[in-house]
Amino acid sequence: MQNRDKLIQDISQQEEFPFRFEDWEQKAKETMEEGAFAYVYHGAGSEETYYRNQSAFKKWALIPRMLRDVSQIDMSIHLFGKKYTTPFLLAPIGMQKLANGEGELATAKAAESLDIPFIVSTVSSYSMEAIANVAPKGPKWFQLYWSSHNTELSFSMVERAENAGYEAIVLTVDTVMAGWRIGDMKSKFSPLSLGYGKGNYMEDPIFLDNLENHEEETILESILDNIQHPGLTWDAIAQLKKRTKLPILIKGILHPEDAKLALEYSVDGLIVSNHGGRQLDGVIASIDALPEVIKAVDGKIPVLFDSGVRQGIDAVKALALGAKAVLIGRPYYYGLAVHGEKGVRNVMERLIQETEVTLALSGISQLSDVSNIAIKKDL
């Protein structure tokens, strides 16, 4: 573990970078165009779920152990036969040109430098191939939005991801239609309609072959038609399993019965998530849903965690409750908006450092022992 005084000295010399999530958020607000910032910042409805995600963490408390050798901290994890140096992944956030001209290219390079898997969105500003090319050694997963009108388009995206070296497929299932996002309605800002999320579609032969013409308006209308999928059922999982050798994870699970169904359909992993409060408002906080999902799968497949993590203690609480890894969303996106690649890297470096300190002070030297941390909920 890095010497504490040296760590503080190193951080203090990076004065241009904020320390707290709220400061990154404020700087992003000052940097980004108003509609673009509102699109990322706001949750759905009255934003009850958005705020619950964060407040719920405060109800969970650790009970640390003392007099344990924590001079060396090992935060490495193993997922689907791969070893990663930290328990973090960058969550799929689409249309990253909204934050920075380099968008996902900058994010991928930052993730590669830290050996953090970057989950690339279907609606990324750049194609999955272009992203893979700028960070060839970085671990990458692909997040799939099921195509409502052309199943072969979904399979084409997955095949391209596999060919480009992506290590897993993440099927998002809580976006069968867009959430009731008042912030977007007020700003009258629709980034998909403006072409920010067309990167993958413009490189897909199935998508292009099914267009009436290749005019911009036709392309964007077709993307909007395909992106929502109200007819999505478990049958899609069965189809997907036949079309790829990559591990398939489902993102958006909150109910333990859905976790049990995932086992029946041979899903390889789950991501407990409420989409950062951006989809259905008024639902359970992800951290409160996590224990029951963990119990339902009974160790048969890994369960990852998403939604509301802002600091190292949040991540440690999720890990102590049984999550195998933690997805980070808005924090790195704000870093991207403020300082591009350097911003993403700085946000994640500090989060990693804070998590390392939190584990040590909890009496844990190896992340594999994190379940030994006692954690209780204050009702």
Secondary structure, DSSP 8 states (H G I E B T S, - for coil): ---HHHHHHHHHT-TTS-SSHHHHHHHHHHHS-HHHHHHHH--STTSHHHHHHHHHHTTEEEE---S---SS-B--EEETTEEESSSEEE-----GGGT-TTTHHHHHHHHHHHT--EEE-TT-SS-HHHHHHHSTTS-EEEEE---SS-HHHHHHHHHHHHHTT---EEEE-S-SS----HHHHHHT--TTTTTTT-TTGGG-HHHHHT-S---HHHHHHHHHHHH--TT--THHHHHHHHH-SS-EEEEEE--HHHHHHHHHTT--EEEE--GGGTSSTT---HHHHHHHHHHHHTTSS-EEE-S---SHHHHHHHHHTT-S-EEE-HHHHHHHHHHHHHHHHHHHHHHHHHHHHHHHHTT-SBGGGGGGSEEEE--
